[in-house]
Amino acid sequence: MKRREFITLLGGAAAAWPLAVRAQQRGRVRTIGVLMNFLESDPAGQVGVAAFRDELKKLGWREDSDLRIELRWAESDPDRLKTFAKELVELRPDALVGGSTAGTVALARETRTIPIVFATVADPVGSGFAASLAHPGGNITGFAAVDAAMGGKWLELLKEIAPRTERVALVFNPVTAVPVQFFMPSIQAAASSFAVQASAAPVHAKDEIEGVIAAQARNPGGGLIVMPDAFNTTNRNLIIGLAAHYGVPASYAQDIFAQSGGLIAYSSVRTEAYRQVAGYIDRILRGEKPADLPVQAPTKFELLINMKTAKALGLEVPATLLALADQVIE
């Protein structure tokens, strides 16, 4: 072989190497494990998953070719969370998504090496997921759903729409919710400002919910703040129905409650969080590390008011509050 022909052949082969590497990378199927703390049929979870998938598609990933998503729905059951977390980790995925605080805790117990990106977590540092918001430092990062100051906002909105409120019960399940202490400073500050008594009302099972709501109805001035909690979301129809039955005004921490008949809700935008999660998953699949991706606070919030429920409770919604609403449900 002549020297010029050999150099030309070698050059052509070298030029083909990057193409071959890229083709090999495209041919590799990446696996993402997603642990959701909802019923599979629950729209509250489905809208998040749909946004996650849609954003990944926009970023160039295709489930039918280079991406596989393994979904597990835990239905707010602690045992199912543990089982599914273990199952997902044993698949050795390229990354994991925790769709709640409890789900992220379950995943974190199973692996310290596989990247985990969480959505709708309230207190990432307090929950032990990150050393700090700016520098998570481990294999976990993601997007918070609320900040501590929102607790006071939920009480303020309840007092504004139901001005006769004198005491509120904070409804949550200690097993699945963020520790209520995270929100208490802002709630107590607002309670003091509005002369309202606020107290924690933990529930461990759905049959305990009615007792809490009935207790608030025994004397005038009772109200509820339904805290951010997958247990509450799963049982929202029961909570909303009992609040209506006993005539107790309630403020909710998730938009799906107002959409389902709850009085008033103030929350971050769930779909936005899951789109952001997809962005971090994309960056991790392309080589970045969770330790270098800062935990981000929510930036988009929505206020929803259900006018039908307000009328049923005999409440006149102030025009100033209606003007602030992102969605008024008739």
Phi and psi in degrees as a GROMACS rama.xvg file:
@    title "Ramachandran Plot"
@    xaxis  label "Phi"
@    yaxis  label "Psi"
@TYPE xy
-71.1612  150.683  LYS-2
-57.114  -43.4561  ARG-3
-63.1165  -40.1596  ARG-4
-66.0064  -38.0042  GLU-5
-65.185  -44.0488  PHE-6
-64.0758  -40.5315  ILE-7
-62.3453  -43.0908  THR-8
-64.1223  -44.2172  LEU-9
-63.6068  -41.7148  LEU-10
-63.5091  -40.0687  GLY-11
-64.9056  -39.9184  GLY-12
-65.6903  -42.2163  ALA-13
-62.1499  -40.4172  ALA-14
-65.5789  -29.0905  ALA-15
-78.8658  -21.5368  ALA-16
-57.4475  -49.9523  TRP-17
-58.5398  -36.9455  PRO-18
-63.3453  -40.9693  LEU-19
-65.4017  -41.1273  ALA-20
-63.1487  -44.6101  VAL-21
-62.8392  -40.3612  ARG-22
-63.4502  -37.9747  ALA-23
-65.9754  -40.5131  GLN-24
-64.0698  -40.6523  GLN-25
-65.514  -32.0472  ARG-26
-75.4362  -17.0794  GLY-27
-77.4753  128.402  ARG-28
-89.4103  120.487  VAL-29
-88.4208  143.191  ARG-30
-115.121  130.395  THR-31
-119.218  123.518  ILE-32
-94.7499  130.391  GLY-33
-122.988  122.258  VAL-34
-110.55  111.148  LEU-35
-106.082  140.382  MET-36
-100.228  43.9412  ASN-37
-133.192  167.006  PHE-38
-65.4432  144.543  LEU-39
-61.5441  -30.9331  GLU-40
-84.6385  -2.3511  SER-41
-78.1279  121.817  ASP-42
-57.8432  -28.9295  PRO-43
-59.5138  -36.2989  ALA-44
-86.6053  -36.8459  GLY-45
-64.7915  -37.4088  GLN-46
-65.6663  -34.4673  VAL-47
-67.6506  -45.9359  GLY-48
-63.5308  -40.6841  VAL-49
-62.4176  -42.5711  ALA-50
-65.1195  -39.6384  ALA-51
-60.9049  -48.2746  PHE-52
-65.5105  -41.6093  ARG-53
-62.54  -41.6299  ASP-54
-69.1765  -38.8512  GLU-55
-61.1753  -39.0826  LEU-56
-63.1372  -42.3965  LYS-57
-63.3383  -28.5844  LYS-58
-84.6928  1.45441  LEU-59
102.687  3.19528  GLY-60
-92.2005  140.709  TRP-61
-125.699  121.929  ARG-62
-64.1091  -26.0742  GLU-63
-87.6748  1.18981  ASP-64
-136.171  -59.6797  SER-65
-117.729  10.1826  ASP-66
-143.916  136.847  LEU-67
-126.476  127.167  ARG-68
-109.266  120.104  ILE-69
-99.896  109.487  GLU-70
-100.193  137.831  LEU-71
-133.022  134.871  ARG-72
-114.215  113.655  TRP-73
-90.9828  -12.6942  ALA-74
59.0323  34.3895  GLU-75
59.6925  26.046  SER-76
-104.342  115.859  ASP-77
-56.7665  -37.4324  PRO-78
-67.7652  -39.648  ASP-79
-67.2243  -36.8092  ARG-80
-58.5943  -47.3201  LEU-81
-63.5094  -44.7767  LYS-82
-63.2072  -46.7362  THR-83
-70.8538  -34.1581  PHE-84
-61.5726  -45.9023  ALA-85
-62.618  -43.1042  LYS-86
-61.9464  -43.5019  GLU-87
-67.2021  -42.4684  LEU-88
-63.8446  -37.3166  VAL-89
-66.4269  -17.3772  GLU-90
-75.0979  -10.4886  LEU-91
53.0712  57.1361  ARG-92
-72.8467  166.449  PRO-93
-75.1255  -26.4177  ASP-94
-162.075  162.622  ALA-95
-127.939  151.368  LEU-96
-122.895  126.799  VAL-97
-104.428  119.733  GLY-98
-90.5848  15.2319  GLY-99
-169.389  171.097  SER-100
-63.2099  -48.766  THR-101
-62.505  -39.2113  ALA-102
-66.053  -39.7487  GLY-103
-68.5729  -37.3986  THR-104
-59.1709  -45.8389  VAL-105
-62.1031  -42.6674  ALA-106
-66.9307  -41.4205  LEU-107
-63.4268  -30.7529  ALA-108
-70.1109  -22.1801  ARG-109
-94.21  -21.8643  GLU-110
-152.82  141.716  THR-111
-116.366  8.93673  ARG-112
-119.766  -39.1205  THR-113
-70.7724  130.514  ILE-114
-59.9701  135.58  PRO-115
-123.795  129.024  ILE-116
-117.905  125.173  VAL-117
-104.577  157.067  PHE-118
-127.75  149.505  ALA-119
54.5933  39.9048  THR-120
-93.9605  141.746  VAL-121
-87.2723  -47.6124  ALA-122
-128.915  78.7332  ASP-123
-61.0821  -39.384  PRO-124
-73.8137  -47.2792  VAL-125
-62.6599  -29.1211  GLY-126
-81.3269  -5.48591  SER-127
85.5003  13.1822  GLY-128
-82.0447  -26.0627  PHE-129
-143.987  142.82  ALA-130
-67.1122  -36.6599  ALA-131
-157.5  164.84  SER-132
-66.4422  -40.6094  LEU-133
-73.9947  -32.9774  ALA-134
-134.828  85.7471  HIS-135
-55.3167  -43.1227  PRO-136
84.3311  -10.2923  GLY-137
-127.273  -142.978  GLY-138
-99.235  11.0943  ASN-139
-126.048  135.993  ILE-140
-153.21  -178.783  THR-141
157.161  -149.273  GLY-142
-133.659  122.898  PHE-143
-75.7496  151.507  ALA-144
-96.9351  -29.0721  ALA-145
-143.014  168.761  VAL-146
-125.342  167.573  ASP-147
-60.2634  -30.468  ALA-148
-68.482  -18.0371  ALA-149
-66.855  -23.6079  MET-150
-57.5489  -44.684  GLY-151
-65.4785  -33.2731  GLY-152
-65.9079  -40.5624  LYS-153
-61.7347  -40.3079  TRP-154
-69.97  -42.8857  LEU-155
-58.1979  -44.0882  GLU-156
-66.4126  -38.0423  LEU-157
-64.329  -43.2871  LEU-158
-65.686  -33.8669  LYS-159
-72.1997  -39.7659  GLU-160
-84.9522  -25.4896  ILE-161
-130.167  77.1189  ALA-162
-62.2739  -16.9882  PRO-163
-83.3846  0.541342  ARG-164
-64.1448  127.018  THR-165
-116.742  -20.7278  GLU-166
-149.746  146.09  ARG-167
-132.085  145.219  VAL-168
-105.692  131.709  ALA-169
-94.0053  108.148  LEU-170
-91.1661  125.044  VAL-171
-162.222  159.838  PHE-172
-105.466  117.17  ASN-173
-59.4895  -23.2972  PRO-174
-76.8299  -33.8771  VAL-175
-113.214  -11.4812  THR-176
-98.3606  161.7  ALA-177
-65.0423  142.481  VAL-178
-50.9179  128.911  PRO-179
-62.2124  -21.6782  VAL-180
-60.1875  -25.5624  GLN-181
-60.0176  -35.3941  PHE-182
-97.6077  -14.4521  PHE-183
-60.5446  -39.1016  MET-184
-57.3418  -44.4572  PRO-185
-73.1719  -34.638  SER-186
-67.3055  -44.6506  ILE-187
-66.3063  -36.0625  GLN-188
-63.8122  -43.4916  ALA-189
-67.913  -40.0148  ALA-190
-60.6795  -41.755  ALA-191
-65.4631  -39.627  SER-192
-64.6566  -37.1241  SER-193
-102.473  9.34692  PHE-194
56.1487  47.1424  ALA-195
-117.643  140.332  VAL-196
-91.8235  124.621  GLN-197
-115.677  134.416  ALA-198
-142.482  147.375  SER-199
-72.4754  141.266  ALA-200
-133.121  75.6562  ALA-201
-68.6106  140.169  PRO-202
-128.92  140.012  VAL-203
-109.006  -11.9058  HIS-204
-151.902  158.65  ALA-205
-63.2687  -26.8632  LYS-206
-77.1742  -1.91503  ASP-207
-93.3761  -11.3618  GLU-208
-66.1879  -43.1527  ILE-209
-60.5515  -38.9997  GLU-210
-60.2218  -39.8232  GLY-211
-65.3454  -46.1204  VAL-212
-70.0678  -40.5351  ILE-213
-61.6667  -37.4673  ALA-214
-63.1686  -35.3464  ALA-215
-71.9945  -20.7741  GLN-216
-90.8123  -9.48675  ALA-217
-65.3054  -31.9444  ARG-218
-129.403  150.923  ASN-219
-59.5316  150.662  PRO-220
94.7292  5.31182  GLY-221
-81.4027  145.969  GLY-222
-150.524  173.748  GLY-223
-131.139  144.609  LEU-224
-118.51  114.531  ILE-225
-91.3081  107.341  VAL-226
-71.4626  160.076  MET-227
-66.986  119.211  PRO-228
-169.448  127.724  ASP-229
-61.2234  -32.3338  ALA-230
-61.9362  -46.1265  PHE-231
-63.4026  -41.1845  ASN-232
-63.3349  -43.6894  THR-233
-61.3972  -35.9085  THR-234
-103.106  25.5193  ASN-235
-63.3106  -37.3191  ARG-236
-64.1746  -37.1668  ASN-237
-66.6744  -46.2332  LEU-238
-62.4793  -47.4903  ILE-239
-62.7675  -42.8525  ILE-240
-63.9708  -40.8883  GLY-241
-70.3214  -37.7396  LEU-242
-61.5086  -40.3655  ALA-243
-67.5017  -43.9518  ALA-244
-59.9401  -42.3694  HIS-245
-91.8671  -2.44587  TYR-246
67.1123  38.1094  GLY-247
-105.638  120.556  VAL-248
-69.6239  143.537  PRO-249
-139.592  143.135  ALA-250
-108.834  136.363  SER-251
-119.572  151.775  TYR-252
-95.6479  4.10668  ALA-253
-140.356  141.271  GLN-254
-61.8319  -31.7688  ASP-255
-60.744  -24.0197  ILE-256
-68.8509  -47.466  PHE-257
-65.0472  -37.8281  ALA-258
-65.4153  -24.8627  GLN-259
-96.0959  2.87988  SER-260
119.376  -0.783752  GLY-261
-72.2919  157.631  GLY-262
-66.8848  -58.0569  LEU-263
-148.531  141.274  ILE-264
-139.067  141.312  ALA-265
-134.752  121.569  TYR-266
-157.463  165.8  SER-267
-73.3904  166.343  SER-268
-86.8129  112.165  VAL-269
-59.5733  -43.9233  ARG-270
-63.0223  -34.3154  THR-271
-63.7197  -41.6639  GLU-272
-60.2283  -43.941  ALA-273
-71.8823  -29.3733  TYR-274
-66.4772  -40.3405  ARG-275
-66.194  -37.5947  GLN-276
-59.5531  -43.5603  VAL-277
-59.57  -37.8038  ALA-278
-62.6798  -41.6243  GLY-279
-68.9423  -38.9086  TYR-280
-60.8982  -42.3621  ILE-281
-58.7632  -45.2956  ASP-282
-66.6181  -36.832  ARG-283
-68.1393  -42.2669  ILE-284
-64.1598  -22.7674  LEU-285
-95.4396  7.92775  ARG-286
117.947  -10.2807  GLY-287
-78.348  159.01  GLU-288
-108.766  142.922  LYS-289
-56.0953  -34.9136  PRO-290
-59.3213  -25.2342  ALA-291
-97.9582  -1.28647  ASP-292
-104.987  113.431  LEU-293
-64.8518  145.747  PRO-294
-69.8464  133.338  VAL-295
-113.751  140.732  GLN-296
-83.9801  157.52  ALA-297
-66.4946  147.901  PRO-298
-121.658  -15.4733  THR-299
-118.297  129.244  LYS-300
-129.144  155.652  PHE-301
-132.783  139.934  GLU-302
-112.817  122.797  LEU-303
-120.317  136.976  LEU-304
-126.615  130.673  ILE-305
-99.9693  103.637  ASN-306
-68.1564  -33.6013  MET-307
-62.1594  -43.5593  LYS-308
-67.9355  -40.0707  THR-309
-58.9829  -44.2127  ALA-310
-65.0594  -40.0533  LYS-311
-63.953  -29.8447  ALA-312
-88.9493  0.37169  LEU-313
72.9055  28.9501  GLY-314
-101.947  136.734  LEU-315
-100.831  113.934  GLU-316
-76.512  124.878  VAL-317
-60.3426  143.333  PRO-318
-61.1624  -33.8186  ALA-319
-64.6078  -35.8602  THR-320
-72.3404  -41.5814  LEU-321
-61.2942  -36.4581  LEU-322
-66.104  -26.3985  ALA-323
-85.5956  -17.3166  LEU-324
-67.6308  137.592  ALA-325
-81.6717  -26.4565  ASP-326
-147.726  126.071  GLN-327
-111.458  118.191  VAL-328
-97.6045  117.36  ILE-329
